[in-house]
Amino acid sequence: MIGVVVLSVIIVVMLAVFFRFYLYSRTPAWGQSDTRKAMLNMMIVVGPIFGMHYKKEPPEPTSISAPAQDDEDDTRAVTLPPSESE
């Protein structure tokens, strides 16, 4: 009976730690942490042993963009009605 209680407490503690880490892993602090970077590097090293290979995303193709051509039509965009003094 004591063993069931001890194992139940261990499982509850493990679930609480996992839930807390899950919430922390969604913060910007985790995204920039050295621990995360070290874990990713370790997974890249150990992963191929188990058949998991890290594939980097291909870079976006370079593109050249130029400003739009100037409109040669220099007329006013708004036409005002003639005033009564004219």
Rosetta blueprint (number, residue, H / E / L):
1 M L
2 I H
3 G H
4 V H
5 V H
6 V H
7 L H
8 S H
9 V H
10 I H
11 I H
12 V H
13 V H
14 M H
15 L H
16 A H
17 V H
18 F H
19 F H
20 R H
21 F H
22 Y H
23 L H
24 Y H
25 S L
26 R L
27 T L
28 P H
29 A H
30 W H
31 G H
32 Q L
33 S L
34 D H
35 T H
36 R H
37 K H
38 A H
39 M H
40 L H
41 N H
42 M H
43 M H
44 I H
45 V H
46 V H
47 G H
48 P H
49 I H
50 F H
51 G L
52 M L
53 H L
54 Y L
55 K L
56 K L
57 E L
58 P L
59 P L
60 E L
61 P L
62 T L
63 S L
64 I L
65 S L
66 A L
67 P L
68 A L
69 Q L
70 D L
71 D L
72 E L
73 D L
74 D L
75 T L
76 R L
77 A L
78 V L
79 T L
80 L L
81 P L
82 P L
83 S L
84 E L
85 S L
86 E L
